[in-house]
């Protein structure tokens, strides 16, 4: 139980690391984080992003099950979109390899009590499956979501194999996951 709590906290850290929405004005952003924001985050909320690489690496290194992934994390940024249909927080984490990205994705699935392929055809969360971009038949990555409860925010995880980016979106209130699934279907990035 303690390990699951630690994993849930680590998963949430990715988007809560900056402390408050739009805290980026005073946060230090490294050149790599600035490049990630400019090149990969949707322009509709790129101005809300802050760098979270060093904090996320430090926190990963303190949890034994994900410690090895700290060295494979290249850059992490946390964003705070505003407006109707937007999650409260989104993070984009780029890894050195697809294997490392997918390894952490599977650990995150376990933290959310999800299984690969679970409810893949459902229109609501919880669910997990692969996705395609446009008319391509090639799987672009995987995604999973869990709805909010009275004790936990809704979470959406997705990978982008070609970019080696694991993304996490959190909505404080989304009991079916429809807000997060709508966000994912729209301009969610990474691009």
Residue pairs with C-beta under 8 A, 6 or more apart in sequence:
3 65
4 110
4 111
6 63
7 63
7 65
7 66
7 107
7 108
7 110
7 111
8 111
8 112
8 152
10 59
10 60
10 63
10 66
10 111
11 108
11 111
11 112
11 155
11 168
12 153
12 170
13 55
13 56
13 59
14 52
14 56
14 76
14 78
14 91
14 93
14 168
15 78
15 88
15 89
15 90
15 91
15 168
15 169
15 170
16 78
16 89
17 50
17 52
17 55
17 56
17 59
17 76
17 78
17 91
18 24
18 27
18 50
18 52
18 78
18 80
20 80
21 48
21 80
21 82
21 88
21 89
22 48
22 80
23 50
23 80
24 47
24 48
24 49
24 50
27 50
27 51
28 51
29 37
29 50
29 51
30 51
30 53
30 75
32 53
32 74
32 75
33 51
33 52
33 53
33 75
33 76
33 77
34 51
35 75
36 75
36 77
36 92
36 94
37 46
37 49
37 77
38 46
39 191
40 92
40 94
40 163
40 165
40 189
40 190
40 191
41 49
41 77
41 79
41 92
41 189
41 190
41 191
42 187
42 188
42 189
42 191
44 81
44 187
45 79
45 80
45 81
45 82
45 86
45 90
46 79
48 79
48 80
48 81
48 82
49 77
49 78
49 79
49 80
50 77
50 78
50 79
51 75
51 76
51 77
51 78
52 76
52 77
52 78
52 91
53 73
53 74
53 75
53 76
53 77
56 73
56 76
56 93
57 70
57 73
57 76
58 70
60 66
60 67
60 69
60 70
60 73
61 67
61 70
65 107
66 104
66 107
69 95
69 100
69 103
69 104
72 95
72 96
72 97
72 100
73 93
73 94
73 95
73 96
74 94
74 95
74 96
75 93
75 94
76 91
76 92
76 93
76 94
77 91
77 92
78 89
78 90
78 91
79 89
79 90
79 91
79 92
80 88
80 89
80 90
81 87
81 88
81 90
85 179
85 182
85 183
85 186
86 183
87 156
87 169
87 170
87 171
87 174
87 179
87 180
87 183
88 153
88 170
88 171
88 172
89 169
89 170
90 167
90 168
90 169
90 170
90 188
91 167
91 168
91 169
92 165
92 166
92 167
92 189
92 190
93 101
93 104
93 165
93 166
93 167
93 168
94 163
94 164
94 165
95 101
95 104
95 164
95 165
95 166
96 164
97 164
98 161
98 164
100 164
101 159
101 161
101 164
101 165
101 166
102 142
102 159
104 166
105 142
105 144
105 157
105 159
105 166
106 116
108 144
108 157
108 166
108 168
109 115
109 116
109 128
109 144
109 157
112 126
112 144
112 146
112 155
112 157
113 126
113 146
114 126
114 127
114 128
114 144
114 146
115 128
116 128
116 142
117 128
117 129
118 126
118 127
118 128
118 144
119 126
119 127
119 128
120 127
120 128
120 129
121 129
123 178
123 181
124 147
124 176
124 177
124 178
124 181
125 145
125 146
125 147
125 154
125 156
125 174
125 176
125 177
125 180
125 181
126 144
126 145
126 146
126 147
126 177
127 144
127 145
127 177
128 142
128 143
128 144
128 145
129 142
129 143
129 144
130 139
130 140
130 141
130 142
130 143
131 139
131 140
131 141
131 142
131 143
131 158
132 138
132 139
132 140
133 140
139 161
140 160
140 161
140 162
141 158
141 159
141 160
141 161
142 158
142 159
143 156
143 157
143 158
143 159
143 184
144 156
144 157
144 158
145 154
145 155
145 156
145 157
145 177
145 180
145 181
145 184
146 152
146 154
146 155
146 177
147 154
147 174
147 175
147 176
147 177
148 154
148 171
148 172
148 173
148 174
148 175
148 177
149 175
153 170
153 171
153 172
153 173
153 174
154 170
154 171
154 172
154 173
154 174
154 175
154 177
154 179
154 180
155 168
155 169
155 170
155 180
156 168
156 169
156 170
156 171
156 177
156 180
156 181
156 183
156 184
157 166
157 167
157 168
158 166
158 167
158 184
158 188
159 165
159 166
159 167
160 167
160 190
163 190
165 190
167 188
167 189
167 190
169 180
169 183
169 184
169 188
171 179
171 180
174 180
